Amino acid sequence: MNEVVKRIYVPENDIWGLPQTYLGLQFYPIKIRESNRKGLLYKVFAHPKNYIPDKEILKMSYLKFLLIVVQQSFDKKGSQVGQWITEFLKYATKEDDVNILYNYDTKHTSLDNISFYIMVGKTKISEYDFDNIREIVLEQNGIGIDYIEAYNKELEEKLDFQRKQGASFLEEVFSFCALANKTIDDVGEYTIFQFQQHIKRLILLEDYRLYRPLEASGMIKFKGTVVQHYLSSTKKLGRYDSILIAKDDFQKDSDVFKVASNK
């Protein structure tokens, strides 16, 4: 999260499912029942830009990247990306009047002669503002800008394989209902962020209830750690943390390194 967004972002709002405010506009988080909106969020804000080794792309704003580079990958003469942007902003801000416009400066060459902006009602969103809005929307919906920009094609293929082995969204929702004693309607009103945080704590609590008595009695023993308490702090995982292990952790737990270090 950049310094501008850090100064204005209110983390407590995410706890209660309240909107974040930027340029006087309120940006509302997506609820679990609105899965189609989550797909739209990914279409608009989840295209990694920084991994592309092209100076022109790296220096351009995310809005310009969307409207020019991403749109060309779909259809050079089409306007799908612009439609996704306006549709999402109408939903997120609850404003019906959203329009993408541009300025053309003949004094510059290449892509520098075009600058885009978005009017949401009477509020003007510049390319710079849209970069900040991207960070706000990703953060409030439990994703984060770092997660998107960490994209690596080779690692992504391995991560996709792991995801297919895990629980589906349907299984997660109904397991959550069972564990938390909630109805489907209850869960549907959760924001994505609330659902992620609640289910994480439920899993910690169930693991603690199951394994802590066994650990305390000596029936089981974990390498170098103890069962994590359900009230302990948890760090936000990176995009590939579930399939990668830090070198120091690997060396600590590996018998091969232990044998080598004792010689």
N, C-alpha and C positions, 0 to 999 in steps of 0.2 A: 504494500500500500504506500503510495507516495506521500510526501509531507503535507501537501494541501489537503488530501482526503483524510489523513490522520487527524488533522486539526478540527475538522468539522464532523467526523464520523462519531456516532453515538452508539457504542456497543450494547448498552442497556436496552436500546430500542429493539434489537434482535431478540432479546430474551422474551419480550412481551409481544412480539409480532407487529411492532409499530413501524411506520415508514421512516426512511432517512430523508433529510432535506438538503437540497442543493439548488442554488439560484432561485430560491423561493418555491421550487417545485418539490412535491412530496413523491418519493419513489417507494411503492409498496412491495413487500416481499411476496413471493409465490407460495401458495398453499399446496399441500399434498394432493388435494383433490383436483388441482389444476395442472395435471401432468402435461397437457398440450402446451401450456405456457412455459414449462421447463424446457421442452423441445425448442421452442421459439427463442428462449434465452440463449441456448447453446448455438443456435443458428446465427444470432446477432453478436454475442460477446465472447464466444469460446474458440475463435480462430486464432491459433498461436501465430504471432507475427515475428517475434525476435529470433526464431530459429532459421528463418529464410536468409541465406547468405547473399543478400543483394542490398547495396548501400541505399539505393533509391527507396526500397521498401522499408528498410530499417529506420530511415529518418522521417518517413511520412507519418501522419497521424493515423490513428486506428480507424477513424471514420472514412478517411480517404482510401485507406487500405481495403476497407469493406466494399466501398462503392466502385472502386476501380479494379483492384486485384482479385478479390473474392468474386465479384460479379462476373468478371471475365472468365473465371474458371467454370461458371455455370453457363452463361450465355452473354457474349459481348454486347448484344443488342437488347438484352432483357433488362428487367427492373425488379427481379425477385428480392434482391438484398434490400433495396430501398423500401419495398413493401413490408419485409420482415421488421425493419427498423421502426417504421411508423406504427405498425401493428403492436409491437412490443411497448413502445413508448406510450401509446394510447392506453394500454392495459396498466402499465406500471405507474403512470402519473394520474390516471383517471381523467385525462383531458382528451376531448374528441378532436380538437383542431391541431393536427400535427403535419408539418410539411417540411420536406427537404429541399433546400435551395442552394444556389452557388453564385460565386462572383468570378468573373473572368478578367484577368489582368494581362493585357497585351505586352506589358513591359518585361515580363518574365518568360522563360522558355520551359519546355517540358511540362512536368506535372505541377511545377511551382506556380503556373499561371492560373490554376483553378483552386479556389478555396470553397469548401462546403460549410453550410450551417443549417441548423434545424430550428424551426419556429414551433414551439409548443404553446399554443394560445398566443400570448403577447411576449413570451419569454424566448430570447434568442440563445441557442446553444451552439457555441463555436466548436471547431474541431478539438481545441484544447479542452473545452468543457466536456466533450463527449468521452475523451480519454478518462477523465475523472469519474464520469457517470458509469463507465464500464467497470472501474474498480469498485465503486459503491455497490452496484447491482450484483456483481460476482460475490463480494464479501457478504452481503446481507442474505444471500441465498446459499451460503455454506460452501462456496467454491474457492474464491480468492484468485487474484491475478497471478500469483506465483505458481499456482497449480496449472493454470492454462499455459503460461509461457515456459514451463518446464518440459513441454512436449518433446519427445524423442521418438522418432519413427520405429526404431528397432525395439526399444523398451515397451512402446505402446502395444506392439504385437504380443509380447509376453504378458502384459497386463490384461489385454483383452481375453487371452486364454484363461488367466486366473479368474476373471470376472465370470466367465461362463461356468466355472466350477462352483461358484458361490450361489447364495440365495438370490432368487429373482425379486423384483420390486414387490410383486404380489405376495411372495412368501415373507418378505420383510414386514409388510404392512400387517398381515394376519398374525404373524408371530408377535409383533409389537402389541396388537390388540389383546392377545392371550396373556402376555407377560404383564402388561400394564392394566389389565382389566378395563379396556376401553372399547367403545363401539366403533364401527367404521366411520360413522358420522363424526365422532369425536376426533379421530385421527385425521379425517379430511380437512378439519379446520386448523390443524397444525401448519406452521410454515415449514419449508424444507429445513431451515436452520434448527428450529425447535425439534423436529423429528430426529434429525441427526444427533443432536445433543442428548435427547431423552433415551434413544435406543442405545447409544454408547454407554450411558450410565446403567441402563438395565442389564446390559451384557456384563459390565464390570461387577454389578451386584450379584448376578447369578453365578459368575465365576468365583467370587469371593465366598459366597455361601457354600458352594460345592467343594472348592479346593482348600480353603483356609483351615477347616477342621482337620483335614487329612494331613496338611502340612504341619500343623501344630502338634499332631499326635506322632509325627515322624513316619507316617505310612508312605508319604511321598516327599521328595526333595527336589527343588528346582535349582538349576545351575546359576549361581551367582546372584540370585534375587529372591524375593518373596512374593507371594500373591499380592497383587496390587489392590489396595483398599478402594472401595467404591467412591470415597470422598476425596481421593488424592487428585492432584493436578494431572492433567493429561495434555501432551503437546499436540499441536495440529500436524497431522501426517502430511508429508510431501506426496507428490503424484505417484512416485515409484517406491515409496518406503516399504510397501507390502511385498515387493519382490526383490528388493536390494537389502544388503546388510552392510553396515559401516565396517571398514577394515579393522578398526580397533576391537569392535564387538566380535568380529569373526576370529581374530587372533586370540581373544580372551577365552572363547568357548571351544576353539579347535584343539583337539588332542594332538594334532600334528605339530602345531606351533609350541605346545606345552613340552612335548618331547624334545623338540629342537632346542628350546631355550634352556633345558636342563643339562644339555651336553656340555 
